[in-house]
Amino acid sequence: MTFDANDAALGTDGIRREILTWDEFGEAARTLAADVLRSGFRPDVVIAIARGGLLLAGAISYALGTKACGSINVEFYSGIDERLPEPVLHPPMLDAPALGGKRVLLVDDVSDSGRTLAKVLGLLTDEGAEVRTATLYTKSHTVLAPDFDYRRTDDWIVFPWSALPPVEVVEGAA
């Protein structure tokens, strides 16, 4: 079953959820890549904001035919609708100075508050990169609307890669 931004599941906690399927994810990545190309922007490199932007950045880079990819590790969310006071960069660190003069497509899963995108955008532009941003989703209250997005919603988003809890290994199980 496919959901769109107007259809959401209501969790037992009362939080409305937008559900993205793997099939929709593939469609979204190609749609975003086409939007980037239609705009005339041809990135030299695609940078993912990890972890949420990793899969999308890889899919977009393939769709664009852009082989240069990288990532930057940023933590901001600590749970459903729970954030740290500020986005925090974690190692391994991106070699941002190497991106000076490059056209960079910065990719994340969602621009919720927009503070993560803004932090990394500032880091890259301070190094002299020409940056455009792309996300699957944009929330209405974001402080940084990306240049490209697939959908807009204010619901909590359930991504196919994070819909289930982490795998646990049970001792003695085959």
BAPA-196314 format. One line per 4 residues: number of its first residue (from 1); their letters; for each residue x, y, z of N, C-alpha, C. Coordinates in pm, whole numbers. Atoms other than C-alpha are relative to their C-alpha. Layout:
% BAPA-196314
NUM = A = X,Y,Z,X,Y,Z,X,Y,Z ~ ...
% end
This chain:
% BAPA-196314
1 = MTFD = 84,-118,0,0,0,0,88,124,0 ~ -77,-122,11,130,343,-88,-72,114,71 ~ 55,-116,-69,79,653,126,57,125,-63 ~ -56,-127,42,117,1013,24,-1,95,119
5 = ANDA = -17,-95,-110,179,1323,231,-133,38,65 ~ 130,-30,-59,-194,1361,290,-58,-118,79 ~ 44,119,-72,-234,1007,425,106,-34,103 ~ -96,32,-104,-72,927,756,-60,-99,97
9 = ALGT = 44,92,-104,-90,656,1015,8,72,133 ~ -1,-59,-133,-179,764,1365,48,-107,96 ~ -57,96,-93,42,586,1616,-76,-2,131 ~ 65,11,-131,-73,471,1958,38,115,91
13 = DGIR = -45,-116,-78,118,770,2095,-68,129,-46 ~ 72,-117,48,-110,1007,1901,76,83,-102 ~ -81,-74,96,165,1117,1662,-34,-48,-142 ~ 27,32,141,68,1131,1293,131,-34,-70
17 = REIL = -120,46,68,314,950,1070,-20,-5,-151 ~ -9,13,146,398,986,701,88,-123,-23 ~ -72,124,21,512,645,575,54,-3,-142 ~ -66,9,131,765,619,290,37,-146,-24
21 = TWDE = -34,139,34,798,281,118,130,-2,-81 ~ -123,12,81,1109,148,-55,-27,38,-145 ~ 32,-35,138,936,181,-394,-10,151,-18 ~ 11,-146,8,848,544,-326,137,66,16
25 = FGEA = -135,-53,-17,1204,605,-209,74,2,-133 ~ -67,6,130,1338,492,-548,-55,105,-96 ~ 63,-103,84,1090,716,-728,44,140,44 ~ -38,-131,-54,1177,1008,-499,143,37,-38
29 = ARTL = -141,-26,32,1552,976,-560,15,42,-146 ~ -10,-33,142,1509,982,-937,-71,133,-31 ~ 69,-128,18,1259,1269,-918,88,115,45 ~ -90,-105,-48,1501,1474,-709,117,21,-95
33 = AADV = -111,-12,95,1787,1398,-949,-45,76,-126 ~ 52,-70,119,1572,1512,-1244,-22,147,31 ~ 21,-140,-39,1478,1831,-1055,133,76,3 ~ -133,-63,-5,1847,1906,-994,48,30,-141
37 = LRSG = -47,-20,138,1934,1858,-1361,-83,105,-74 ~ 85,-101,64,1633,2062,-1479,37,141,44 ~ -37,-133,-52,1758,2349,-1263,128,53,-65 ~ -127,-39,61,2086,2352,-1456,121,-25,90
41 = FRPD = -111,27,-92,2295,2255,-1151,55,-139,-30 ~ -69,126,27,2550,1982,-1227,105,-20,109 ~ -94,14,-111,2715,1872,-901,125,-80,-38 ~ -126,75,12,3079,1764,-897,3,-113,102
45 = VVIA = 0,97,-110,3014,1576,-574,-134,6,73 ~ 121,10,-81,2716,1457,-370,45,-33,142 ~ -36,21,-140,2754,1484,8,-125,-34,79 ~ 110,43,-86,2525,1298,247,21,50,141
49 = IARG = -2,-22,-143,2439,1411,594,-40,-133,62 ~ 23,133,-57,2472,1084,783,-67,13,136 ~ 26,123,70,2290,885,872,-114,12,-98 ~ 123,-6,78,1955,988,725,19,24,-148
53 = GLLL = -18,-32,141,2093,1119,397,84,-98,-78 ~ -93,91,69,2325,827,316,-63,-73,-118 ~ 61,78,108,2090,611,112,-49,90,-112 ~ 49,-93,102,1931,906,-65,114,58,-82
57 = AGAI = -114,-56,73,2267,1059,-155,58,-101,-98 ~ -49,104,91,2385,729,-301,-91,-19,-119 ~ 96,18,109,2067,686,-504,1,118,-96 ~ -3,-119,85,2077,1044,-630,129,5,-81
61 = SYAL = -127,-6,73,2445,1021,-722,-1,-97,-119 ~ 13,93,112,2373,712,-933,-91,58,-107 ~ 96,-56,97,2073,883,-1096,61,117,-77 ~ -65,-113,67,2285,1190,-1174,122,-42,-84
65 = GTKA = -124,42,64,2584,987,-1294,121,68,64 ~ -107,-66,-73,2798,1168,-1034,69,-103,88 ~ -69,107,-73,3064,930,-904,62,47,131 ~ -62,-50,-123,3218,1154,-638,-105,17,108
69 = CGSI = 94,-4,-112,3037,1104,-308,77,10,131 ~ -58,-6,-133,3108,1175,54,-110,13,102 ~ 100,-17,-106,2938,1212,388,59,78,116 ~ -36,-69,-123,2945,1416,704,-94,-51,108
73 = NVEF = 78,58,-109,2829,1273,1035,-49,110,94 ~ 61,-100,-86,2587,1496,1223,-109,-67,81 ~ 106,52,-86,2372,1402,1519,-82,117,51 ~ 90,-102,-53,2068,1607,1613,-120,-64,68
77 = YSGI = 115,68,-59,1775,1371,1675,45,-104,100 ~ -28,102,-100,1776,1158,1987,-120,-94,18 ~ 121,82,-6,1425,1009,1943,-109,65,-81 ~ 112,-57,74,1084,1073,1793,-28,139,55
81 = DERL = 23,-140,-33,1053,1451,1796,82,47,121 ~ -92,-39,-107,1343,1474,2045,135,35,-63 ~ -125,-48,61,1655,1674,1959,101,37,108 ~ -105,-56,-83,1988,1767,2109,-13,152,-5
85 = PEPV = 9,-146,6,2032,2139,2187,52,59,-131 ~ -60,-46,126,2247,2185,1873,46,-121,-80 ~ -59,108,78,2357,1963,1581,148,-16,36 ~ -137,30,-41,2687,1792,1667,68,-79,-111
89 = LHPP = -80,72,99,2954,1688,1414,76,-112,70 ~ -71,116,-54,3107,1343,1471,102,-51,-101 ~ -96,61,92,3415,1173,1324,-60,-126,-62 ~ -110,-65,71,3520,1068,1076,-48,128,-68
93 = MLDA = 37,-131,52,3520,1425,954,17,8,-151 ~ -6,-27,144,3456,1535,597,118,93,-28 ~ -109,-89,40,3753,1694,420,-61,120,-74 ~ 71,-115,58,3558,2016,366,90,91,-82
97 = PALG = -84,-87,83,3858,2222,242,22,-52,-142 ~ -18,58,134,3891,1979,-52,-117,33,-92 ~ 118,-30,80,3546,2092,-169,-5,145,-48 ~ -6,-139,46,3646,2455,-226,-3,8,-152
101 = GKRV = 10,-16,145,3546,2562,-576,-83,-107,-69 ~ 80,109,57,3334,2248,-628,-148,33,9 ~ 146,-6,-7,2963,2225,-703,-45,-121,81 ~ 37,106,-93,2817,2024,-415,-151,-8,15
105 = LLVD = 140,25,-35,2474,1869,-375,1,-62,138 ~ 7,44,-139,2414,1834,0,-136,-65,22 ~ 122,81,-5,2156,1564,76,-28,-49,142 ~ 45,56,-127,1958,1473,387,-141,-56,-19
109 = DVSD = 133,59,13,1638,1282,453,-111,101,21 ~ 107,-95,-31,1438,1571,602,61,131,49 ~ -32,-128,-60,1469,1940,671,-114,29,97 ~ 101,-17,-103,1275,1945,996,19,137,62
113 = SGRT = -30,-133,-53,1416,2229,1202,82,78,-103 ~ -89,-62,98,1663,2296,920,137,33,57 ~ -126,-40,-65,1943,2349,1170,118,-88,-42 ~ -108,87,47,2145,2046,1057,44,43,-139
117 = LAKV = -34,-46,135,2127,2153,692,73,133,5 ~ -62,-132,-9,2214,2511,787,144,-9,51 ~ -135,16,-55,2516,2401,991,97,-51,-106 ~ -89,59,100,2662,2186,714,12,91,-122
121 = LGLL = -4,-95,111,2570,2435,441,102,110,29 ~ -95,-104,-40,2762,2704,631,143,-49,-4 ~ -134,59,0,3061,2475,674,55,-11,-143 ~ -44,19,139,3076,2398,300,17,132,-75
125 = TDEG = -13,-129,70,3014,2751,174,117,80,56 ~ -118,-67,-56,3278,2883,416,129,-49,-64 ~ -117,56,69,3522,2656,231,2,37,-148 ~ 2,-44,139,3419,2808,-103,-74,-91,-95
129 = AEVR = 78,88,87,3190,2534,-234,-129,70,-42 ~ 132,-43,47,2884,2617,-444,-96,-112,35 ~ 82,107,-57,2613,2422,-264,-148,18,-31 ~ 145,8,7,2257,2321,-339,-40,-112,95
133 = TATL = 45,97,-98,2049,2119,-93,-121,-76,-52 ~ 113,84,40,1806,1831,-145,-39,-89,117 ~ 52,89,-102,1584,1640,96,-122,-73,-54 ~ 126,67,33,1306,1388,72,-118,82,48
137 = YTKS = 110,-72,-61,1087,1591,305,45,134,56 ~ -20,-131,-63,1058,1950,425,-119,26,90 ~ 105,-37,-96,864,2060,731,-27,150,-12 ~ 39,-140,18,676,2391,730,75,95,93
141 = HTVL = -67,-86,-99,867,2523,1034,152,4,-16 ~ -145,4,19,1217,2466,893,58,141,-13 ~ -70,-128,19,1467,2752,910,78,1,-131 ~ -70,7,128,1628,2629,587,-77,-91,-94
145 = APDF = 69,79,102,1406,2519,303,102,-42,-105 ~ -98,45,100,1615,2301,69,-34,51,-140 ~ 22,-39,140,1660,2390,-295,-92,-99,-70 ~ 80,106,61,1496,2058,-386,-57,-88,110
149 = DYRR = 59,98,-91,1251,1841,-194,-103,-81,-76 ~ 96,90,63,1024,1552,-281,-141,27,52 ~ 130,-25,-60,740,1624,-38,12,95,118 ~ 8,-85,-119,630,1857,239,-105,-58,92
153 = TDDW = 93,52,-101,467,1735,558,45,48,137 ~ -34,-31,-139,453,1819,925,-15,-124,89 ~ 11,125,-75,396,1457,1027,138,-57,29 ~ -122,75,-25,664,1235,1179,15,-96,-117
157 = IVFP = -21,81,119,821,1045,889,61,-134,37 ~ -53,135,-19,875,670,893,70,-38,-130 ~ -79,38,117,1157,586,652,15,-151,-2 ~ -8,146,5,1191,228,527,124,-57,70
161 = WSAL = -123,49,-63,1545,199,664,1,14,152 ~ 2,-18,-146,1450,306,1015,-135,-37,61 ~ 134,36,-48,1099,162,1048,4,-109,107 ~ -13,109,-96,1220,-136,1251,112,32,99
165 = PPVE = -107,-24,-97,1432,-137,1567,129,-69,-45 ~ -127,66,35,1800,-233,1548,-8,-152,22 ~ -7,145,-9,1873,-603,1500,69,-39,130 ~ -64,54,-119,1953,-796,1814,31,-146,-25
169 = VVEG = -40,138,14,2142,-1121,1815,-30,-72,131 ~ 33,81,-116,2007,-1382,2052,101,-112,10 ~ -100,105,-20,2276,-1609,2196,-65,-136,-16 ~ 47,136,18,2231,-1970,2090,-97,-15,-116
173 = AA = 90,10,114,2001,-1886,1798,80,-32,-125 ~ -70,41,122,2096,-2045,1468,-17,99,-110
% end
